[in-house]
Amino acid sequence: MTLGQHIENGAHFAFTDRWGGVSAVPYEELNLGGAVGDDPTAVLANRAAAARALGIEPDRVVWMNQVHGKDVAVVPGPWGAAADIPAVDAVVTARRGLALAVLTADCTPVLLADPVAGVAGAAHAGRPGLVAGVVPAAVEAMVSLGAEPGRIIARTGPAICGRCYEVPAEMRDAVAEAVPAAYGETSWGTPSVDVVAGVHAQLAEAGVVNLHRSPVCTLESRDHFSYRRDRVTGRLAGYVWLD
């Protein structure tokens, strides 16, 4: 299990790969997504193992029902039950020690933290969420809790890169009209969308200057889940929390 954890000023950021769990083919091994057809018992075991490897309690991890929108939930503590988990694509909290999680398998996972204010956020940015503005909405929600954009640390995790995310020209143009930095071209010369570049441009426009991105393209890496490559597959997770 490779967790890729980074710690900066008491802010913890971690991204999983696909290995070290108990899920069977085609979800092997460390599938953390509960809505992709995997055995729920295996998913719970994987989530518990990943949390323990990070040094956090599984019941202190906040998950989302992600729907490719821009809604943000402010989270005071763990959800009481599965039915309480909202359909949102970003969560923010001012509760130290509470881990926020985001699931992806090509989309861009965005982890945010202002260690001074004690505010953290996690967002799920696919192509629809990028256009809708889920990442600026998450930053705005963090600011409402006392964060300052100039203090926010942002990390984006493994995601499909602009050299691989081929789309029709009309789709690329529509995305680029909303987020010009997302205009891309594949390595073989066809239209693409660069969601990661678009997310980083939105963060910079929101005043976030401490930006870090993963070099991993999920479609190219067999160590990571990719929906575009495999269709039926597992989900990676990104985690952020504050000491």
C-alpha positions as CSV (number, residue, x, y, z in Angstrom):
1,M,0.0,0.0,0.0
2,T,1.5,3.3,-1.2
3,L,-0.1,6.3,0.4
4,G,2.0,9.2,-0.9
5,Q,1.6,11.2,2.3
6,H,2.9,14.7,2.7
7,I,2.9,16.8,5.8
8,E,3.3,20.6,5.8
9,N,2.8,22.8,8.9
10,G,0.6,20.2,10.5
11,A,-1.5,19.6,7.4
12,H,-1.6,16.0,6.2
13,F,-2.2,15.1,2.5
14,A,-2.3,11.5,1.2
15,F,-3.2,9.7,-2.0
16,T,-3.6,6.0,-2.4
17,D,-2.6,3.7,-5.2
18,R,-4.5,0.5,-6.1
19,W,-2.4,-2.1,-4.1
20,G,-2.5,-3.6,-0.7
21,G,-6.2,-4.2,-0.3
22,V,-8.6,-7.2,-0.4
23,S,-10.8,-6.5,-3.3
24,A,-10.9,-9.1,-6.1
25,V,-10.7,-8.5,-9.9
26,P,-11.7,-6.2,-11.5
27,Y,-11.4,-4.0,-8.4
28,E,-8.1,-5.3,-7.2
29,E,-6.8,-4.5,-4.7
30,L,-7.3,-1.3,-2.7
31,N,-10.7,-0.2,-4.0
32,L,-12.1,2.5,-1.7
33,G,-15.2,3.3,-3.7
34,G,-18.5,2.0,-2.3
35,A,-20.7,2.5,-5.4
36,V,-18.8,0.7,-8.2
37,G,-20.1,-2.9,-7.7
38,D,-17.4,-4.2,-5.3
39,D,-18.2,-6.3,-2.3
40,P,-19.2,-3.8,0.5
41,T,-17.3,-5.9,3.0
42,A,-14.1,-5.6,1.0
43,V,-14.6,-1.9,0.6
44,L,-15.0,-1.4,4.4
45,A,-11.9,-3.5,5.0
46,N,-9.9,-1.5,2.5
47,R,-11.1,1.8,4.0
48,A,-10.2,0.6,7.5
49,A,-6.7,-0.5,6.4
50,A,-6.0,2.7,4.6
51,A,-7.0,4.8,7.6
52,R,-4.9,2.8,10.0
53,A,-1.9,3.1,7.6
54,L,-2.4,6.8,7.8
55,G,-2.6,6.8,11.6
56,I,-6.3,7.9,11.7
57,E,-9.4,6.2,12.9
58,P,-11.7,4.9,10.1
59,D,-14.8,6.5,11.8
60,R,-13.0,9.9,11.6
61,V,-13.0,9.9,7.8
62,V,-15.7,11.9,6.0
63,W,-16.8,10.6,2.6
64,M,-19.1,12.1,0.0
65,N,-21.7,10.9,-2.5
66,Q,-20.1,12.5,-5.5
67,V,-22.3,13.6,-8.3
68,H,-20.1,15.8,-10.6
69,G,-21.6,19.1,-9.3
70,K,-20.4,22.1,-7.4
71,D,-22.2,21.8,-4.1
72,V,-20.1,22.0,-0.9
73,A,-20.9,20.7,2.6
74,V,-19.5,22.2,5.7
75,V,-18.8,19.3,8.0
76,P,-18.7,19.6,11.8
77,G,-18.0,15.9,12.5
78,P,-18.3,12.4,11.1
79,W,-21.6,11.5,9.4
80,G,-24.0,9.6,11.7
81,A,-25.0,7.0,9.1
82,A,-24.7,6.3,5.4
83,A,-28.0,7.9,4.8
84,D,-26.6,11.2,6.2
85,I,-23.9,11.4,3.6
86,P,-24.9,14.3,1.2
87,A,-24.7,14.4,-2.6
88,V,-21.9,16.9,-2.9
89,D,-18.5,17.2,-4.6
90,A,-16.6,19.1,-1.9
91,V,-16.5,19.1,1.8
92,V,-14.8,21.6,4.2
93,T,-14.3,21.5,7.9
94,A,-12.9,23.6,10.8
95,R,-12.5,20.5,12.9
96,R,-8.9,19.5,13.5
97,G,-8.3,15.8,13.3
98,L,-11.2,15.1,11.0
99,A,-10.1,13.6,7.7
100,L,-11.9,14.6,4.5
101,A,-11.8,12.0,1.7
102,V,-12.4,12.3,-2.1
103,L,-12.7,9.3,-4.5
104,T,-11.4,9.3,-8.1
105,A,-10.5,7.1,-11.0
106,D,-9.3,9.8,-13.6
107,C,-11.0,12.9,-12.1
108,T,-8.8,15.3,-10.2
109,P,-8.8,15.0,-6.4
110,V,-8.1,18.4,-4.8
111,L,-6.9,18.6,-1.2
112,L,-6.8,22.0,0.6
113,A,-5.6,23.2,4.0
114,D,-5.0,26.4,5.8
115,P,-3.0,25.2,8.9
116,V,-3.2,28.7,10.6
117,A,-7.0,28.9,10.5
118,G,-7.4,25.2,11.0
119,V,-9.6,24.7,8.0
120,A,-9.4,21.9,5.4
121,G,-11.2,21.0,2.3
122,A,-11.5,18.2,-0.3
123,A,-13.0,18.5,-3.8
124,H,-13.8,16.1,-6.7
125,A,-13.1,17.9,-10.0
126,G,-14.0,16.0,-13.1
127,R,-14.8,17.8,-16.4
128,P,-18.3,18.8,-15.3
129,G,-17.2,19.9,-11.8
130,L,-14.4,21.9,-13.3
131,V,-16.9,23.8,-15.5
132,A,-19.4,24.2,-12.7
133,G,-16.7,25.6,-10.4
134,V,-16.5,23.2,-7.6
135,V,-13.0,24.1,-6.7
136,P,-13.6,27.9,-6.4
137,A,-16.7,27.0,-4.4
138,A,-14.6,24.9,-2.0
139,V,-12.1,27.7,-1.5
140,E,-15.0,30.2,-0.9
141,A,-16.5,27.8,1.7
142,M,-13.1,27.6,3.4
143,V,-12.8,31.4,3.5
144,S,-16.2,31.5,5.2
145,L,-14.7,29.4,8.0
146,G,-11.7,31.8,8.4
147,A,-9.2,30.5,5.9
148,E,-7.2,32.9,3.8
149,P,-6.5,32.0,0.1
150,G,-2.8,33.1,0.4
151,R,-2.3,30.6,3.3
152,I,-4.1,27.7,1.7
153,I,-1.9,24.7,0.6
154,A,-3.4,22.9,-2.4
155,R,-2.4,19.4,-3.7
156,T,-3.9,17.6,-6.6
157,G,-3.5,13.9,-6.9
158,P,-3.2,11.3,-9.6
159,A,-5.6,12.1,-12.5
160,I,-5.8,11.6,-16.2
161,C,-3.5,14.1,-17.9
162,G,-4.3,16.5,-20.8
163,R,-2.1,14.4,-23.1
164,C,-4.5,11.5,-22.6
165,Y,-8.0,12.8,-22.0
166,E,-9.3,12.9,-25.6
167,V,-12.7,14.5,-26.2
168,P,-14.6,15.8,-29.2
169,A,-13.5,19.2,-30.4
170,E,-16.9,20.7,-29.5
171,M,-16.5,19.5,-25.9
172,R,-13.0,20.8,-25.6
173,D,-14.2,24.2,-26.9
174,A,-17.1,24.3,-24.5
175,V,-14.9,23.5,-21.5
176,A,-12.2,26.0,-22.6
177,E,-14.9,28.7,-23.0
178,A,-15.5,28.4,-19.2
179,V,-11.9,27.5,-18.2
180,P,-9.4,28.5,-20.9
181,A,-6.4,26.8,-19.2
182,A,-8.2,23.4,-19.7
183,Y,-7.8,23.6,-23.5
184,G,-5.5,20.7,-24.5
185,E,-4.2,18.4,-27.1
186,T,-3.4,14.7,-26.8
187,S,0.1,13.3,-27.4
188,W,-1.3,12.0,-30.7
189,G,-2.6,15.4,-31.8
190,T,-6.3,15.3,-31.1
191,P,-8.5,17.6,-28.9
192,S,-8.3,17.0,-25.2
193,V,-9.3,18.6,-21.9
194,D,-6.6,19.2,-19.3
195,V,-8.7,19.1,-16.1
196,V,-5.6,19.4,-13.8
197,A,-4.4,22.5,-15.6
198,G,-7.9,24.0,-15.3
199,V,-8.1,23.3,-11.6
200,H,-4.7,24.9,-10.9
201,A,-5.7,27.9,-12.9
202,Q,-8.9,28.2,-10.9
203,L,-7.0,27.9,-7.6
204,A,-4.5,30.6,-8.7
205,E,-7.4,32.9,-9.7
206,A,-8.9,32.3,-6.2
207,G,-5.6,33.5,-4.7
208,V,-4.1,30.1,-3.8
209,V,-0.4,30.3,-4.5
210,N,1.0,27.2,-2.7
211,L,0.2,24.7,-5.4
212,H,1.4,21.1,-5.9
213,R,0.4,18.5,-8.5
214,S,1.0,14.8,-8.8
215,P,3.0,13.7,-11.8
216,V,0.9,10.6,-12.1
217,C,-1.5,10.1,-15.1
218,T,-4.1,7.5,-14.0
219,L,-4.7,6.3,-17.6
220,E,-1.0,5.7,-18.1
221,S,-0.2,4.2,-14.7
222,R,-1.2,0.5,-14.0
223,D,-0.6,1.3,-10.3
224,H,-3.8,3.4,-10.3
225,F,-7.4,3.0,-11.2
226,S,-8.6,4.5,-14.4
227,Y,-12.3,4.5,-15.5
228,R,-11.5,5.6,-19.0
229,R,-9.0,2.7,-19.4
230,D,-10.8,-0.1,-17.7
231,R,-14.5,1.1,-17.2
232,V,-15.3,-1.4,-14.5
233,T,-12.7,-0.6,-11.8
234,G,-12.0,0.6,-8.3
235,R,-11.5,4.1,-6.9
236,L,-8.5,5.8,-5.4
237,A,-8.8,8.1,-2.4
238,G,-7.3,11.4,-1.4
239,Y,-7.3,12.4,2.3
240,V,-6.6,15.7,4.0
241,W,-6.6,16.5,7.8
242,L,-5.0,18.9,10.2
243,D,-3.2,18.2,13.5
